[in-house]
Amino acid sequence: MKKIKFIGNSTVASEQERYMKHHFKFVGVKKPEQMAQSKEILSESKKIPLSELLEEIDYYYNQEEREYQYLAIQLALKNVKRLDKQAIFSLVPYISQKSWWDSVDFWRMVFGDYVATHPETLEKFATLFKEDQNFWVRRIGINLQLKFKEKTNTTLLETAILRDLSTDEFFIQKAIGWSLREFSKTNPKWVKNFIATHSLSALAKREGSKYL
């Protein structure tokens, strides 16, 4: 496929870089315009072989500006239903590359959608993420079932949370609270009991009990 080069605005780029605490450089393309500029390549990506798709993902993820990482993940998300096991597992290392909450939570959508389509892989991914040394990967493990509602495997959710219950990392504690808060919309009794029987951080408890 033909490679694209985002056209941005330097003022917008400065604002984006400041918002992201200067962890990354930006072209300066806001999301609606980014989607407009990448619409054609996202459509074309559904027609190319998986091997070529993975090459495209790798190419864009390794570009300097942050918008290209978003595009790489969007390519994976757009094609998640046709990814085979080898392809989806090949994407796991990207979670630990250029990691920040924005890319990690975007990757969570990819793996969450894949597991929803292939429920037989849930336990394998949950275990893989839970045991990783990188807390960003474990954050995905905690939030892997975020949108599963009544299909949530509470045993795996509990195991993922307990792995990091006392981890002194803001983004982990935020993830714990987020997963509990989201699941409380489906099963408030389970979440209320979990909070009552475990020593959660103030942040996780506050976030998790928001709708109780």
N, C-alpha and C positions, 0 to 999 in steps of 0.2 A: 504494500500500500504506500501511497505517497505520504511522506512525513509532513506534519503541519507545524507551523510556527505561530504561536499565539501573538496577537497584536494587542498591546495593553497601553496603559497610561501611567506615567511615572508618578503622578500624584497619588493615584490609587495604589500603586506599588508601595509607596512609602507608608501609606496608611495600613496596608496589609502587613507589611513587615513589622511595623510598630505593634500591631495587634497580636502578632505571633511572637512577640518579644525578641525579634531579630534573630530567630533561629534559622530562618530561610530567606532567600531572595525570592522576589515575586516579579512577574512580568507586569502585573497591574491589570488583571482581567477579572471583573466581578463575575460571580457564578452564572447569571443569566447569559452574559455575553460569552463566557467560556463554553457553555453548553451549545450556544449558537455556532461558535467557531469550530467546535469538535463534532457537530451533528453528523456530518458526512462520514468522517472516519469511524465513528461509533456504529453507524449503519453498515458500512463496508466490512467492519470487523466480524460480523456475524456470518460472512460468506467465505472467509479464508480458513485454511487448515489450522488446527490447534497449534501445531509447531510454529507457524508464522505468527499466530496470535501471541504466543508466549514471547516471541522475539520482539514484537511491538511493545508489549508490556514492559519488558526489560529495558528497551531503548528509552521509552519515555520516563520510566522510574529513575533512570540514571542521569536525566538532565538536571541542570542546576536549579532552575526556578520551580517553585512549589506547585504551580498550576499543572506542570507535567506529571508530577506524582499523582495528582488528582485524576488526570486523564488516564494514566496507567491503571489505576484502581477501577475507574469507570469502565475501562475496556474489559477488565475481569468480571465486573458486576454485570455488564451487558451480556456476557457470554456464559454466565455461571451455570446455566442449565445444560450446557453442552460440554462442560469440562468433565474429563474422566478423572479417576483417582490420581493418576500420575501427575496430571496437570495441576489439580488443586493442591496437592502436597508440595509441588514445586514452588508455589506462591508463598508458603509459610515463611521462608527466610526474609522476604521483603518487609514483614512486620517489624523486624529489628533494625531495618535500615531507614535512616532519615526519620526516626520515630518521633512523633509528638501526638497529642490527643486527636488531632484532626485526621491524620492518616490512619492511625490505629483504629479509630472508631469507624472509619470508612472501610477498612479491611474487615472489621467485624461484620459488616453487612454482607460482604462477599462470602465469608465462611458460614455465617448464620443462614444465608439463603441456600448455600450448598447443602448444609446439614438438613435443612428443612426439606429439601428435595430428595436427599439420600439419608433418611433417618438412621439407617444401619451404621452410619459413620459417626454418629453423635458421641458415643462413648470413647471412640478412638481419638477424636479431636479434643474432647474434653480432657482426657488424660494427657495427651500430648501438650496441650497448652498449660495445664495445671502444673506440670512438672518442669516447665521451662525456667531457666535461670533469669531470663529477661522479664522484668515486671510488666512491660508493655504487652508481651505475648500472654502473660497470665491475666492481664486486664481483659483481653478478648475471651479467655476461658471463662471468666466470671460473667461476662455479658453475652456469651455465645447464644444463650436461649432467650435473649431479651424480648423477642417478639413471638415466643412460642405459646404464650397464654396457657390454655388448658393442656397443651401437649408438653409442657415443661417437665423434664425429669428432675424431680426435686432432690433425689439422691445425689445426682451429679452437680446440681446447683449448690447444694449444701457443702459438698466436698470441695468445690472450687473456692467457695467463700472461706471455709475453715482453713484452707491452705495459707491464706493471706490475712486471716483475721486480725493478727497483731502486727502486720507489716506497716512500718512507719513511712508510708508513701501516699501523698495526697491523691494521686490518680488511681491508686488501688482502692483506697477507702471510698473515694467517690464512686468507683465502679461497683463496689459492694452495695452502697446505698442505692445506686441507680437500679441494679438488678432486683433488689428487694422492693423498691418503690414500684417498679413496673409490674412485678409479679403480684403485688398486693391488689392490683386492679382485678386480677383473676381469682386469687386465693388469699384474701386478707387474713383468714384464720391461720393459715400456715405461716405467713410472714409475721404476724403478731406473736405467735408462739416461738418462732425462731429468734426474734428480737428479745423476747422475755427470758429465753434460756441460754443466751450467749452474751459474752462481754464484748459488745461492739464499740468501736470508737464513737465519739460524740458526733463526728461527721456522718459516718455510715448510719448510725441510729436516727439522726435527724432526717437524712435523706430517705431512708427506708420507711420511716413511719409517716411520711408526709400525707398520705391518703388514708391512713388508718383512723 
